[in-house]
Amino acid sequence: MLLGIGTDIVHLPRFRTLLSRVSPTRLARRVLAPTEQTDLVAALHLIWASRSVTGVQPLSKRFAIKEAAFKALYPVYHLQWHQVVVSKTQARKPTLQLTPEVAKLCGVRRSLVSVSHDGDYLVAVVVFE
């Protein structure tokens, strides 16, 4: 059964500007779960050093996926940043897991994630079943 669909779009230059005001590490601590922070340590150093549009993609991708997840469950449940964990399959496809408590409370049995980027834009779609 379909529980919700959410989408989010990120303008990468705007996200890069945000990172010029707030360090990537600080934003990562706020937005990412501890396991995600560990996964992105190397990428965060690249982001900080390059300040390029492609350099911000690892963090902006997770941000967009989480925002799409929030929208997919709203208004039934108000997710917190650390209740959503984004990772990758062996085929490098993004996946999303909710904390077991949230998944049970909301009746989420499966999540589907799609991410696409073109030029200065990145879009994420999340479906909960």
N, CA, C and O atoms as a printed pandas DataFrame, in Angstrom:
     atom_number atom_name residue_name chain_id  residue_number  x_coord  y_coord  z_coord
0              1         N          MET        A               1    0.839   -1.181    0.000
1              2        CA          MET        A               1    0.000    0.000    0.000
2              3         C          MET        A               1    0.888    1.250    0.000
3              4         O          MET        A               1    1.862    1.340    0.748
4              5         N          LEU        A               2    0.542    2.165   -0.821
5              6        CA          LEU        A               2    1.282    3.426   -0.918
6              7         C          LEU        A               2    0.957    4.309    0.286
7              8         O          LEU        A               2   -0.206    4.612    0.551
8              9         N          LEU        A               3    1.997    4.714    1.008
9             10        CA          LEU        A               3    1.815    5.582    2.175
10            11         C          LEU        A               3    2.099    7.042    1.863
11            12         O          LEU        A               3    1.476    7.937    2.434
12            13         N          GLY        A               4    3.045    7.286    0.951
13            14        CA          GLY        A               4    3.370    8.668    0.630
14            15         C          GLY        A               4    4.459    8.794   -0.408
15            16         O          GLY        A               4    5.298    7.907   -0.570
16            17         N          ILE        A               5    4.430    9.915   -1.111
17            18        CA          ILE        A               5    5.440   10.253   -2.115
18            19         C          ILE        A               5    5.940   11.650   -1.788
19            20         O          ILE        A               5    5.149   12.557   -1.530
20            21         N          GLY        A               6    7.247   11.818   -1.799
21            22        CA          GLY        A               6    7.830   13.133   -1.551
22            23         C          GLY        A               6    8.905   13.436   -2.572
23            24         O          GLY        A               6    9.563   12.529   -3.080
24            25         N          THR        A               7    9.081   14.706   -2.872
25            26        CA          THR        A               7   10.114   15.120   -3.818
26            27         C          THR        A               7   10.798   16.378   -3.298
27            28         O          THR        A               7   10.199   17.170   -2.571
28            29         N          ASP        A               8   12.056   16.549   -3.680
29            30        CA          ASP        A               8   12.789   17.752   -3.306
30            31         C          ASP        A               8   13.775   18.078   -4.417
31            32         O          ASP        A               8   14.325   17.182   -5.058
32            33         N          ILE        A               9   13.988   19.354   -4.634
33            34        CA          ILE        A               9   14.955   19.804   -5.630
34            35         C          ILE        A               9   15.954   20.734   -4.944
35            36         O          ILE        A               9   15.577   21.578   -4.131
36            37         N          VAL        A              10   17.220   20.569   -5.281
37            38        CA          VAL        A              10   18.285   21.391   -4.708
38            39         C          VAL        A              10   18.987   22.128   -5.838
39            40         O          VAL        A              10   19.405   21.519   -6.823
40            41         N          HIS        A              11   19.112   23.436   -5.689
41            42        CA          HIS        A              11   19.908   24.247   -6.613
42            43         C          HIS        A              11   21.330   24.230   -6.065
43            44         O          HIS        A              11   21.615   24.864   -5.049
44            45         N          LEU        A              12   22.218   23.508   -6.735
45            46        CA          LEU        A              12   23.558   23.257   -6.203
46            47         C          LEU        A              12   24.362   24.525   -5.915
47            48         O          LEU        A              12   25.041   24.569   -4.889
48            49         N          PRO        A              13   24.325   25.564   -6.763
49            50        CA          PRO        A              13   25.049   26.792   -6.400
50            51         C          PRO        A              13   24.523   27.421   -5.101
51            52         O          PRO        A              13   25.302   27.966   -4.318
52            53         N          ARG        A              14   23.222   27.348   -4.876
53            54        CA          ARG        A              14   22.653   27.881   -3.629
54            55         C          ARG        A              14   23.137   27.057   -2.434
55            56         O          ARG        A              14   23.442   27.612   -1.378
56            57         N          PHE        A              15   23.206   25.743   -2.600
57            58        CA          PHE        A              15   23.698   24.873   -1.532
58            59         C          PHE        A              15   25.171   25.169   -1.249
59            60         O          PHE        A              15   25.601   25.172   -0.096
60            61         N          ARG        A              16   25.933   25.415   -2.304
61            62        CA          ARG        A              16   27.353   25.766   -2.142
62            63         C          ARG        A              16   27.483   27.076   -1.365
63            64         O          ARG        A              16   28.365   27.202   -0.516
64            65         N          THR        A              17   26.616   28.051   -1.643
65            66        CA          THR        A              17   26.617   29.319   -0.916
66            67         C          THR        A              17   26.308   29.086    0.563
67            68         O          THR        A              17   26.926   29.694    1.437
68            69         N          LEU        A              18   25.347   28.203    0.834
69            70        CA          LEU        A              18   25.034   27.850    2.220
70            71         C          LEU        A              18   26.281   27.310    2.923
71            72         O          LEU        A              18   26.544   27.654    4.076
72            73         N          LEU        A              19   27.042   26.470    2.231
73            74        CA          LEU        A              19   28.242   25.883    2.827
74            75         C          LEU        A              19   29.366   26.896    3.000
75            76         O          LEU        A              19   30.316   26.645    3.741
76            77         N          SER        A              20   29.269   28.037    2.324
77            78        CA          SER        A              20   30.280   29.079    2.544
78            79         C          SER        A              20   29.991   29.841    3.844
79            80         O          SER        A              20   30.879   30.475    4.414
80            81         N          ARG        A              21   28.728   29.768    4.304
81            82        CA          ARG        A              21   28.350   30.428    5.556
82            83         C          ARG        A              21   28.406   29.482    6.755
83            84         O          ARG        A              21   28.690   29.897    7.878
84            85         N          VAL        A              22   28.130   28.208    6.495
85            86        CA          VAL        A              22   28.128   27.180    7.541
86            87         C          VAL        A              22   29.058   26.070    7.076
87            88         O          VAL        A              22   28.932   25.603    5.944
88            89         N          SER        A              23   29.970   25.643    7.904
89            90        CA          SER        A              23   30.918   24.611    7.474
90            91         C          SER        A              23   30.185   23.311    7.155
91            92         O          SER        A              23   29.193   22.983    7.807
92            93         N          PRO        A              24   30.667   22.565    6.154
93            94        CA          PRO        A              24   30.040   21.287    5.814
94            95         C          PRO        A              24   29.978   20.333    7.008
95            96         O          PRO        A              24   29.009   19.589    7.163
96            97         N          THR        A              25   31.004   20.356    7.844
97            98        CA          THR        A              25   31.027   19.469    9.008
98            99         C          THR        A              25   29.909   19.824    9.979
99           100         O          THR        A              25   29.256   18.936   10.526
100          101         N          ARG        A              26   29.687   21.097   10.192
101          102        CA          ARG        A              26   28.621   21.540   11.100
102          103         C          ARG        A              26   27.249   21.159   10.545
103          104         O          ARG        A              26   26.396   20.661   11.279
104          105         N          LEU        A              27   27.039   21.393    9.256
105          106        CA          LEU        A              27   25.768   21.024    8.636
106          107         C          LEU        A              27   25.581   19.511    8.677
107          108         O          LEU        A              27   24.480   19.024    8.936
108          109         N          ALA        A              28   26.652   18.773    8.422
109          110        CA          ALA        A              28   26.569   17.309    8.447
110          111         C          ALA        A              28   26.163   16.804    9.828
111          112         O          ALA        A              28   25.349   15.887    9.935
112          113         N          ARG        A              29   26.716   17.386   10.874
113          114        CA          ARG        A              29   26.362   16.965   12.238
114          115         C          ARG        A              29   24.879   17.204   12.524
115          116         O          ARG        A              29   24.243   16.435   13.245
116          117         N          ARG        A              30   24.349   18.261   11.957
117          118        CA          ARG        A              30   22.935   18.593   12.195
118          119         C          ARG        A              30   21.996   17.691   11.395
119          120         O          ARG        A              30   20.958   17.260   11.898
120          121         N          VAL        A              31   22.370   17.411   10.143
121          122        CA          VAL        A              31   21.472   16.736    9.207
122          123         C          VAL        A              31   21.680   15.219    9.153
123          124         O          VAL        A              31   20.716   14.475    8.972
124          125         N          LEU        A              32   22.908   14.757    9.306
125          126        CA          LEU        A              32   23.214   13.346    9.090
126          127         C          LEU        A              32   23.222   12.543   10.387
127          128         O          LEU        A              32   23.604   13.044   11.445
128          129         N          ALA        A              33   22.794   11.295   10.283
129          130        CA          ALA        A              33   22.912   10.353   11.395
130          131         C          ALA        A              33   24.394   10.017   11.576
131          132         O          ALA        A              33   25.173   10.177   10.636
132          133         N          PRO        A              34   24.796    9.560   12.751
133          134        CA          PRO        A              34   26.217    9.263   12.993
134          135         C          PRO        A              34   26.846    8.330   11.956
135          136         O          PRO        A              34   27.986    8.550   11.547
136          137         N          THR        A              35   26.128    7.298   11.529
137          138        CA          THR        A              35   26.703    6.393   10.517
138          139         C          THR        A              35   26.920    7.106    9.192
139          140         O          THR        A              35   27.892    6.826    8.490
140          141         N          GLU        A              36   26.029    8.023    8.843
141          142        CA          GLU        A              36   26.198    8.791    7.608
142          143         C          GLU        A              36   27.391    9.731    7.715
143          144         O          GLU        A              36   28.134    9.906    6.749
144          145         N          GLN        A              37   27.574   10.331    8.872
145          146        CA          GLN        A              37   28.711   11.236    9.067
146          147         C          GLN        A              37   30.017   10.492    8.845
147          148         O          GLN        A              37   30.930   11.020    8.211
148          149         N          THR        A              38   30.115    9.282    9.357
149          150        CA          THR        A              38   31.316    8.467    9.169
150          151         C          THR        A              38   31.548    8.198    7.693
151          152         O          THR        A              38   32.678    8.286    7.213
152          153         N          ASP        A              39   30.476    7.869    6.966
153          154        CA          ASP        A              39   30.586    7.574    5.533
154          155         C          ASP        A              39   31.052    8.778    4.728
155          156         O          ASP        A              39   31.715    8.619    3.703
156          157         N          LEU        A              40   30.712    9.981    5.181
157          158        CA          LEU        A              40   30.981   11.174    4.379
158          159         C          LEU        A              40   32.197   11.987    4.811
159          160         O          LEU        A              40   32.422   13.073    4.277
160          161         N          VAL        A              41   32.975   11.498    5.748
161          162        CA          VAL        A              41   34.117   12.281    6.236
162          163         C          VAL        A              41   35.036   12.699    5.096
163          164         O          VAL        A              41   35.385   13.874    4.983
164          165         N          ALA        A              42   35.427   11.763    4.258
165          166        CA          ALA        A              42   36.323   12.087    3.135
166          167         C          ALA        A              42   35.645   13.052    2.172
167          168         O          ALA        A              42   36.274   13.996    1.693
168          169         N          ALA        A              43   34.376   12.824    1.889
169          170        CA          ALA        A              43   33.647   13.698    0.969
170          171         C          ALA        A              43   33.529   15.110    1.532
171          172         O          ALA        A              43   33.594   16.081    0.778
172          173         N          LEU        A              44   33.355   15.237    2.842
173          174        CA          LEU        A              44   33.240   16.560    3.448
174          175         C          LEU        A              44   34.528   17.355    3.294
175          176         O          LEU        A              44   34.489   18.567    3.078
176          177         N          HIS        A              45   35.657   16.688    3.404
177          178        CA          HIS        A              45   36.931   17.385    3.192
178          179         C          HIS        A              45   37.052   17.849    1.740
179          180         O          HIS        A              45   37.565   18.935    1.470
180          181         N          LEU        A              46   36.577   17.023    0.813
181          182        CA          LEU        A              46   36.575   17.401   -0.604
182          183         C          LEU        A              46   35.675   18.611   -0.825
183          184         O          LEU        A              46   36.043   19.545   -1.537
184          185         N          ILE        A              47   34.498   18.590   -0.214
185          186        CA          ILE        A              47   33.557   19.711   -0.334
186          187         C          ILE        A              47   34.204   20.997    0.169
187          188         O          ILE        A              47   34.173   22.028   -0.502
188          189         N          TRP        A              48   34.786   20.919    1.352
189          190        CA          TRP        A              48   35.388   22.102    1.964
190          191         C          TRP        A              48   36.508   22.650    1.098
191          192         O          TRP        A              48   36.655   23.865    0.965
192          193         N          ALA        A              49   37.294   21.767    0.512
193          194        CA          ALA        A              49   38.439   22.198   -0.294
194          195         C          ALA        A              49   38.016   22.741   -1.650
195          196         O          ALA        A              49   38.561   23.744   -2.109
196          197         N          SER        A              50   37.060   22.100   -2.293
197          198        CA          SER        A              50   36.752   22.453   -3.684
198          199         C          SER        A              50   35.739   23.583   -3.824
199          200         O          SER        A              50   35.884   24.449   -4.687
200          201         N          ARG        A              51   34.718   23.574   -2.977
201          202        CA          ARG        A              51   33.619   24.547   -3.095
202          203         C          ARG        A              51   32.991   24.538   -4.493
203          204         O          ARG        A              51   32.339   25.506   -4.887
204          205         N          SER        A              52   33.185   23.456   -5.236
205          206        CA          SER        A              52   32.609   23.363   -6.576
206          207         C          SER        A              52   31.207   22.772   -6.487
207          208         O          SER        A              52   30.816   22.221   -5.459
208          209         N          VAL        A              53   30.456   22.896   -7.580
209          210        CA          VAL        A              53   29.102   22.354   -7.619
210          211         C          VAL        A              53   29.144   20.840   -7.442
211          212         O          VAL        A              53   28.342   20.290   -6.687
212          213         N          THR        A              54   30.066   20.153   -8.125
213          214        CA          THR        A              54   30.139   18.698   -7.975
214          215         C          THR        A              54   30.632   18.317   -6.590
215          216         O          THR        A              54   30.286   17.245   -6.094
216          217         N          GLY        A              55   31.423   19.155   -5.958
217          218        CA          GLY        A              55   31.912   18.872   -4.615
218          219         C          GLY        A              55   30.822   18.864   -3.564
219          220         O          GLY        A              55   30.964   18.205   -2.534
220          221         N          VAL        A              56   29.732   19.586   -3.805
221          222        CA          VAL        A              56   28.650   19.632   -2.818
222          223         C          VAL        A              56   27.629   18.515   -3.022
223          224         O          VAL        A              56   26.725   18.360   -2.201
224          225         N          GLN        A              57   27.750   17.738   -4.091
225          226        CA          GLN        A              57   26.742   16.717   -4.379
226          227         C          GLN        A              57   26.567   15.656   -3.300
227          228         O          GLN        A              57   25.423   15.311   -3.002
228          229         N          PRO        A              58   27.630   15.112   -2.690
229          230        CA          PRO        A              58   27.390   14.065   -1.685
230          231         C          PRO        A              58   26.494   14.525   -0.532
231          232         O          PRO        A              58   25.594   13.793   -0.120
232          233         N          LEU        A              59   26.729   15.708   -0.021
233          234        CA          LEU        A              59   25.922   16.213    1.088
234          235         C          LEU        A              59   24.556   16.700    0.602
235          236         O          LEU        A              59   23.546   16.458    1.262
236          237         N          SER        A              60   24.517   17.378   -0.540
237          238        CA          SER        A              60   23.240   17.889   -1.048
238          239         C          SER        A              60   22.310   16.748   -1.453
239          240         O          SER        A              60   21.091   16.871   -1.334
240          241         N          LYS        A              61   22.876   15.642   -1.929
241          242        CA          LYS        A              61   22.063   14.480   -2.307
242          243         C          LYS        A              61   21.355   13.910   -1.077
243          244         O          LYS        A              61   20.157   13.631   -1.124
244          245         N          ARG        A              62   22.082   13.739    0.006
245          246        CA          ARG        A              62   21.468   13.208    1.228
246          247         C          ARG        A              62   20.445   14.191    1.795
247          248         O          ARG        A              62   19.400   13.784    2.302
248          249         N          PHE        A              63   20.751   15.476    1.706
249          250        CA          PHE        A              63   19.822   16.508    2.156
250          251         C          PHE        A              63   18.510   16.402    1.372
251          252         O          PHE        A              63   17.431   16.413    1.966
252          253         N          ALA        A              64   18.597   16.302    0.044
253          254        CA          ALA        A              64   17.400   16.235   -0.802
254          255         C          ALA        A              64   16.596   14.965   -0.532
255          256         O          ALA        A              64   15.366   15.012   -0.489
256          257         N          ILE        A              65   17.272   13.838   -0.350
257          258        CA          ILE        A              65   16.569   12.584   -0.064
258          259         C          ILE        A              65   15.817   12.693    1.262
259          260         O          ILE        A              65   14.667   12.267    1.362
260          261         N          LYS        A              66   16.460   13.255    2.269
261          262        CA          LYS        A              66   15.804   13.400    3.569
262          263         C          LYS        A              66   14.619   14.361    3.491
263          264         O          LYS        A              66   13.570   14.100    4.080
264          265         N          GLU        A              67   14.777   15.462    2.774
265          266        CA          GLU        A              67   13.663   16.405    2.597
266          267         C          GLU        A              67   12.492   15.717    1.891
267          268         O          GLU        A              67   11.339   15.913    2.275
268          269         N          ALA        A              68   12.779   14.915    0.866
269          270        CA          ALA        A              68   11.727   14.185    0.155
270          271         C          ALA        A              68   11.043   13.188    1.092
271          272         O          ALA        A              68    9.827   13.006    1.022
272          273         N          ALA        A              69   11.815   12.546    1.965
273          274        CA          ALA        A              69   11.237   11.611    2.945
274          275         C          ALA        A              69   10.311   12.348    3.906
275          276         O          ALA        A              69    9.233   11.851    4.230
276          277         N          PHE        A              70   10.724   13.537    4.367
277          278        CA          PHE        A              70    9.878   14.331    5.259
278          279         C          PHE        A              70    8.541   14.619    4.588
279          280         O          PHE        A              70    7.481   14.477    5.197
280          281         N          LYS        A              71    8.611   15.024    3.332
281          282        CA          LYS        A              71    7.398   15.386    2.597
282          283         C          LYS        A              71    6.504   14.171    2.344
283          284         O          LYS        A              71    5.281   14.296    2.301
284          285         N          ALA        A              72    7.113   13.000    2.179
285          286        CA          ALA        A              72    6.333   11.787    1.919
286          287         C          ALA        A              72    5.498   11.374    3.131
287          288         O          ALA        A              72    4.413   10.816    2.964
288          289         N          LEU        A              73    5.976   11.634    4.334
289          290        CA          LEU        A              73    5.236   11.236    5.543
290          291         C          LEU        A              73    4.414   12.362    6.160
291          292         O          LEU        A              73    3.551   12.102    6.998
292          293         N          TYR        A              74    4.664   13.600    5.764
293          294        CA          TYR        A              74    3.942   14.742    6.310
294          295         C          TYR        A              74    2.499   14.723    5.815
295          296         O          TYR        A              74    2.307   14.399    4.644
296          297         N          PRO        A              75    1.488   15.033    6.581
297          298        CA          PRO        A              75    1.464   15.490    7.965
298          299         C          PRO        A              75    1.264   14.362    8.982
299          300         O          PRO        A              75    1.099   14.630   10.173
300          301         N          VAL        A              76    1.276   13.112    8.528
301          302        CA          VAL        A              76    1.067   11.989    9.444
302          303         C          VAL        A              76    2.149   11.939   10.511
303          304         O          VAL        A              76    1.861   11.695   11.683
304          305         N          TYR        A              77    3.401   12.171   10.103
305          306        CA          TYR        A              77    4.515   12.108   11.042
306          307         C          TYR        A              77    5.534   13.172   10.672
307          308         O          TYR        A              77    5.814   13.392    9.493
308          309         N          HIS        A              78    6.084   13.827   11.674
309          310        CA          HIS        A              78    7.114   14.846   11.458
310          311         C          HIS        A              78    8.479   14.228   11.755
311          312         O          HIS        A              78    8.889   14.133   12.912
312          313         N          LEU        A              79    9.173   13.812   10.701
313          314        CA          LEU        A              79   10.486   13.183   10.857
314          315         C          LEU        A              79   11.523   14.158   11.397
315          316         O          LEU        A              79   11.442   15.363   11.160
316          317         N          GLN        A              80   12.482   13.630   12.113
317          318        CA          GLN        A              80   13.666   14.374   12.535
318          319         C          GLN        A              80   14.817   13.925   11.634
319          320         O          GLN        A              80   14.802   12.808   11.116
320          321         N          TRP        A              81   15.803   14.785   11.448
321          322        CA          TRP        A              81   16.917   14.488   10.544
322          323         C          TRP        A              81   17.555   13.130   10.823
323          324         O          TRP        A              81   17.807   12.363    9.894
324          325         N          HIS        A              82   17.813   12.831   12.083
325          326        CA          HIS        A              82   18.564   11.615   12.424
326          327         C          HIS        A              82   17.711   10.354   12.403
327          328         O          HIS        A              82   18.229    9.260   12.628
328          329         N          GLN        A              83   16.411   10.484   12.137
329          330        CA          GLN        A              83   15.538    9.314   12.021
330          331         C          GLN        A              83   15.575    8.715   10.624
331          332         O          GLN        A              83   14.971    7.671   10.376
332          333         N          VAL        A              84   16.275    9.365    9.720
333          334        CA          VAL        A              84   16.397    8.910    8.334
334          335         C          VAL        A              84   17.873    8.670    8.047
335          336         O          VAL        A              84   18.702    9.555    8.257
336          337         N          VAL        A              85   18.199    7.474    7.568
337          338        CA          VAL        A              85   19.583    7.150    7.230
338          339         C          VAL        A              85   19.653    6.810    5.746
339          340         O          VAL        A              85   18.956    5.917    5.265
340          341         N          VAL        A              86   20.502    7.535    5.033
341          342        CA          VAL        A              86   20.696    7.317    3.597
342          343         C          VAL        A              86   22.025    6.599    3.408
343          344         O          VAL        A              86   23.043    6.986    3.982
344          345         N          SER        A              87   21.999    5.554    2.596
345          346        CA          SER        A              87   23.227    4.829    2.275
346          347         C          SER        A              87   23.165    4.421    0.804
347          348         O          SER        A              87   22.277    4.851    0.068
348          349         N          LYS        A              88   24.116    3.587    0.385
349          350        CA          LYS        A              88   24.155    3.140   -1.010
350          351         C          LYS        A              88   24.224    1.621   -1.063
351          352         O          LYS        A              88   24.801    0.983   -0.182
352          353         N          THR        A              89   23.629    1.050   -2.107
353          354        CA          THR        A              89   23.759   -0.378   -2.352
354          355         C          THR        A              89   25.121   -0.628   -2.993
355          356         O          THR        A              89   25.857    0.313   -3.289
356          357         N          GLN        A              90   25.450   -1.898   -3.204
357          358        CA          GLN        A              90   26.707   -2.220   -3.882
358          359         C          GLN        A              90   26.729   -1.644   -5.293
359          360         O          GLN        A              90   27.795   -1.348   -5.832
360          361         N          ALA        A              91   25.557   -1.487   -5.883
361          362        CA          ALA        A              91   25.460   -0.905   -7.223
362          363         C          ALA        A              91   25.452    0.624   -7.173
363          364         O          ALA        A              91   25.214    1.276   -8.190
364          365         N          ARG        A              92   25.713    1.202   -5.984
365          366        CA          ARG        A              92   25.802    2.644   -5.751
366          367         C          ARG        A              92   24.456    3.360   -5.863
367          368         O          ARG        A              92   24.416    4.579   -6.027
368          369         N          LYS        A              93   23.357    2.613   -5.777
369          370        CA          LYS        A              93   22.021    3.208   -5.787
370          371         C          LYS        A              93   21.673    3.662   -4.366
371          372         O          LYS        A              93   21.894    2.918   -3.411
372          373         N          PRO        A              94   21.132    4.875   -4.220
373          374        CA          PRO        A              94   20.796    5.340   -2.873
374          375         C          PRO        A              94   19.644    4.537   -2.268
375          376         O          PRO        A              94   18.695    4.162   -2.957
376          377         N          THR        A              95   19.751    4.288   -0.978
377          378        CA          THR        A              95   18.683    3.629   -0.230
378          379         C          THR        A              95   18.391    4.468    1.008
379          380         O          THR        A              95   19.199    5.299    1.422
380          381         N          LEU        A              96   17.233    4.233    1.581
381          382        CA          LEU        A              96   16.803    5.004    2.745
382          383         C          LEU        A              96   16.239    4.049    3.785
383          384         O          LEU        A              96   15.448    3.161    3.464
384          385         N          GLN        A              97   16.647    4.237    5.025
385          386        CA          GLN        A              97   16.077    3.473    6.126
386          387         C          GLN        A              97   15.598    4.456    7.193
387          388         O          GLN        A              97   16.278    5.428    7.525
388          389         N          LEU        A              98   14.419    4.174    7.710
389          390        CA          LEU        A              98   13.922    4.913    8.869
390          391         C          LEU        A              98   14.334    4.141   10.115
391          392         O          LEU        A              98   14.600    2.941   10.045
392          393         N          THR        A              99   14.387    4.821   11.250
393          394        CA          THR        A              99   14.644    4.086   12.484
394          395         C          THR        A              99   13.513    3.071   12.656
395          396         O          THR        A              99   12.389    3.333   12.227
396          397         N          PRO        A             100   13.785    1.927   13.270
397          398        CA          PRO        A             100   12.740    0.901   13.420
398          399         C          PRO        A             100   11.477    1.419   14.104
399          400         O          PRO        A             100   10.368    1.025   13.743
400          401         N          GLU        A             101   11.640    2.298   15.087
401          402        CA          GLU        A             101   10.476    2.842   15.802
402          403         C          GLU        A             101    9.582    3.651   14.868
403          404         O          GLU        A             101    8.360    3.506   14.892
404          405         N          VAL        A             102   10.187    4.495   14.053
405          406        CA          VAL        A             102    9.416    5.332   13.129
406          407         C          VAL        A             102    8.766    4.478   12.051
407          408         O          VAL        A             102    7.596    4.679   11.725
408          409         N          ALA        A             103    9.508    3.531   11.498
409          410        CA          ALA        A             103    8.962    2.660   10.458
410          411         C          ALA        A             103    7.734    1.913   10.979
411          412         O          ALA        A             103    6.724    1.809   10.284
412          413         N          LYS        A             104    7.824    1.398   12.196
413          414        CA          LYS        A             104    6.697    0.661   12.783
414          415         C          LYS        A             104    5.515    1.591   13.046
415          416         O          LYS        A             104    4.376    1.257   12.720
416          417         N          LEU        A             105    5.784    2.750   13.631
417          418        CA          LEU        A             105    4.733    3.714   13.950
418          419         C          LEU        A             105    3.973    4.163   12.698
419          420         O          LEU        A             105    2.751    4.307   12.729
420          421         N          CYS        A             106    4.697    4.381   11.603
421          422        CA          CYS        A             106    4.091    4.881   10.364
422          423         C          CYS        A             106    3.629    3.761    9.438
423          424         O          CYS        A             106    2.957    4.021    8.440
424          425         N          GLY        A             107    3.981    2.522    9.758
425          426        CA          GLY        A             107    3.594    1.401    8.907
426          427         C          GLY        A             107    4.412    1.288    7.634
427          428         O          GLY        A             107    3.947    0.714    6.650
428          429         N          VAL        A             108    5.625    1.827    7.638
429          430        CA          VAL        A             108    6.485    1.779    6.448
430          431         C          VAL        A             108    7.158    0.413    6.374
431          432         O          VAL        A             108    7.871    0.008    7.292
432          433         N          ARG        A             109    6.924   -0.283    5.281
433          434        CA          ARG        A             109    7.553   -1.588    5.075
434          435         C          ARG        A             109    8.659   -1.529    4.038
435          436         O          ARG        A             109    9.561   -2.366    4.020
436          437         N          ARG        A             110    8.574   -0.519    3.169
437          438        CA          ARG        A             110    9.564   -0.412    2.096
438          439         C          ARG        A             110    9.679    1.041    1.673
439          440         O          ARG        A             110    8.705    1.794    1.699
440          441         N          SER        A             111   10.894    1.422    1.281
441          442        CA          SER        A             111   11.095    2.771    0.741
442          443         C          SER        A             111   11.816    2.654   -0.592
443          444         O          SER        A             111   12.671    1.789   -0.785
444          445         N          LEU        A             112   11.457    3.532   -1.492
445          446        CA          LEU        A             112   12.089    3.602   -2.810
446          447         C          LEU        A             112   12.654    5.003   -2.974
447          448         O          LEU        A             112   12.014    5.987   -2.602
448          449         N          VAL        A             113   13.859    5.090   -3.533
449          450        CA          VAL        A             113   14.537    6.377   -3.695
450          451         C          VAL        A             113   15.023    6.510   -5.128
451          452         O          VAL        A             113   15.561    5.565   -5.706
452          453         N          SER        A             114   14.825    7.691   -5.692
453          454        CA          SER        A             114   15.389    8.009   -7.002
454          455         C          SER        A             114   16.014    9.397   -6.927
455          456         O          SER        A             114   15.418   10.335   -6.398
456          457         N          VAL        A             115   17.223    9.509   -7.464
457          458        CA          VAL        A             115   17.934   10.789   -7.485
458          459         C          VAL        A             115   18.418   11.034   -8.900
459          460         O          VAL        A             115   18.903   10.127   -9.577
460          461         N          SER        A             116   18.277   12.277   -9.334
461          462        CA          SER        A             116   18.780   12.660  -10.650
462          463         C          SER        A             116   19.382   14.051  -10.547
463          464         O          SER        A             116   18.922   14.885   -9.767
464          465         N          HIS        A             117   20.414   14.290  -11.342
465          466        CA          HIS        A             117   20.978   15.639  -11.363
466          467         C          HIS        A             117   21.347   16.004  -12.789
467          468         O          HIS        A             117   21.750   15.165  -13.594
468          469         N          ASP        A             118   21.195   17.286  -13.066
469          470        CA          ASP        A             118   21.525   17.823  -14.383
470          471         C          ASP        A             118   21.979   19.261  -14.176
471          472         O          ASP        A             118   21.233   20.102  -13.674
472          473         N          GLY        A             119   23.196   19.518  -14.566
473          474        CA          GLY        A             119   23.720   20.871  -14.427
474          475         C          GLY        A             119   23.728   21.313  -12.982
475          476         O          GLY        A             119   24.357   20.681  -12.133
476          477         N          ASP        A             120   23.032   22.394  -12.703
477          478        CA          ASP        A             120   23.022   22.996  -11.369
478          479         C          ASP        A             120   21.918   22.467  -10.457
479          480         O          ASP        A             120   21.738   22.980   -9.353
480          481         N          TYR        A             121   21.179   21.453  -10.896
481          482        CA          TYR        A             121   20.041   20.976  -10.114
482          483         C          TYR        A             121   20.148   19.494   -9.787
483          484         O          TYR        A             121   20.658   18.697  -10.574
484          485         N          LEU        A             122   19.654   19.150   -8.603
485          486        CA          LEU        A             122   19.584   17.769   -8.149
486          487         C          LEU        A             122   18.173   17.557   -7.615
487          488         O          LEU        A             122   17.670   18.377   -6.847
488          489         N          VAL        A             123   17.534   16.466   -8.016
489          490        CA          VAL        A             123   16.176   16.183   -7.556
490          491         C          VAL        A             123   16.141   14.791   -6.933
491          492         O          VAL        A             123   16.797   13.868   -7.417
492          493         N          ALA        A             124   15.371   14.650   -5.859
493          494        CA          ALA        A             124   15.201   13.363   -5.187
494          495         C          ALA        A             124   13.712   13.079   -5.025
495          496         O          ALA        A             124   12.917   13.976   -4.745
496          497         N          VAL        A             125   13.356   11.812   -5.208
497          498        CA          VAL        A             125   11.983   11.354   -5.008
498          499         C          VAL        A             125   12.031   10.167   -4.052
499          500         O          VAL        A             125   12.857    9.268   -4.213
500          501         N          VAL        A             126   11.147   10.164   -3.060
501          502        CA          VAL        A             126   11.048    9.069   -2.097
502          503         C          VAL        A             126    9.607    8.576   -2.074
503          504         O          VAL        A             126    8.665    9.368   -2.027
504          505         N          VAL        A             127    9.450    7.255   -2.106
505          506        CA          VAL        A             127    8.141    6.617   -2.010
506          507         C          VAL        A             127    8.173    5.678   -0.809
507          508         O          VAL        A             127    9.108    4.894   -0.647
508          509         N          PHE        A             128    7.146    5.766    0.028
509          510        CA          PHE        A             128    7.011    4.845    1.160
510          511         C          PHE        A             128    5.816    3.940    0.920
511          512         O          PHE        A             128    4.733    4.391    0.546
512          513         N          GLU        A             129    6.038    2.660    1.142
513          514        CA          GLU        A             129    4.952    1.674    1.031
514          515         C          GLU        A             129    4.774    1.014    2.381
515          516         O          GLU        A             129    3.915    0.146    2.535
